[in-house]
């Protein structure tokens, strides 16, 4: 299922993680040449991608939420 990005945080290793509207998290790494996501490396780039949808495999599998959203 496709879910929009609502925020970001850094994991323990310093990699960016997208927080999705469904309550799941998904890594959004920029590791050329295998993963090209140059927008991840700047605050402006990350902000520009808020609302962009990502495929959420956790939703497809019916996995429990990774986080709760503030109301």
Backbone torsions as a table, in degrees:
resi	resn	phi	psi	omega
1	UNK	NA	146.1	178.2
2	UNK	-91.7	131.9	-178.3
3	UNK	-134.1	141.1	-179.3
4	UNK	-77.3	150.7	174.1
5	UNK	-77.3	129.8	178.5
6	UNK	-115.6	-9.1	-179.9
7	UNK	-179.6	-177.5	-178.3
8	UNK	-144.6	157.9	167.9
9	UNK	-153.2	162.9	176.5
10	UNK	-92.5	139.5	175.2
11	UNK	-85.1	-178.1	-176.7
12	UNK	-62.9	-23.9	179.6
13	UNK	-93.2	0.7	179.1
14	UNK	86.5	15.6	176.6
15	UNK	-93.4	145.1	179.5
16	UNK	-77.4	139.4	179.7
17	UNK	-125.0	127.4	175.6
18	UNK	-83.0	137.1	174.0
19	UNK	-98.8	121.2	-176.0
20	UNK	-96.5	155.1	-177.3
21	UNK	-59.4	-24.2	-179.1
22	UNK	-77.8	-9.9	-178.4
23	UNK	98.3	2.9	176.7
24	UNK	-97.0	157.0	176.3
25	UNK	-108.4	150.8	177.1
26	UNK	-147.3	127.0	177.1
27	UNK	-62.5	140.8	176.7
28	UNK	-129.8	77.7	-175.3
29	UNK	-89.4	152.4	171.0
30	UNK	-115.9	100.8	-178.1
31	UNK	-134.7	75.4	179.1
32	UNK	-58.9	149.8	2.9
33	UNK	-90.4	-0.3	-175.0
34	UNK	-81.5	-39.2	-179.4
35	UNK	-124.7	116.2	-178.8
36	UNK	-106.6	98.6	175.0
37	UNK	-138.2	68.5	-176.4
38	UNK	-62.1	-22.1	179.4
39	UNK	-65.0	-19.0	-177.5
40	UNK	-69.4	-28.7	-169.7
41	UNK	-79.0	-8.5	178.5
42	UNK	-128.1	150.9	178.4
43	UNK	-60.6	-40.6	179.1
44	UNK	-64.6	-40.0	178.7
45	UNK	-63.6	-45.7	178.0
46	UNK	-62.6	-44.3	179.8
47	UNK	-60.7	-36.6	-178.9
48	UNK	-67.1	-18.7	-178.0
49	UNK	-99.2	-2.1	175.0
50	UNK	-58.0	134.6	-178.0
51	UNK	91.0	-14.8	176.7
52	UNK	-69.1	140.1	-178.8
53	UNK	-89.8	141.3	173.3
54	UNK	-120.1	153.0	174.8
55	UNK	-74.2	123.3	-179.2
56	UNK	-104.7	101.4	179.0
57	UNK	-68.9	-28.6	178.8
58	UNK	-64.3	-38.3	175.9
59	UNK	-64.2	-43.4	179.4
60	UNK	-57.8	-33.7	-178.4
61	UNK	-89.4	-6.2	-178.6
62	UNK	73.3	27.6	-178.3
63	UNK	-69.6	150.7	175.9
64	UNK	-66.5	158.5	-179.3
65	UNK	-62.9	148.0	174.5
66	UNK	-86.5	-26.5	-178.5
67	UNK	-153.6	161.3	174.5
68	UNK	-103.2	145.7	178.3
69	UNK	-90.0	145.4	174.2
70	UNK	-73.9	138.0	-177.6
71	UNK	-76.9	NA	NA
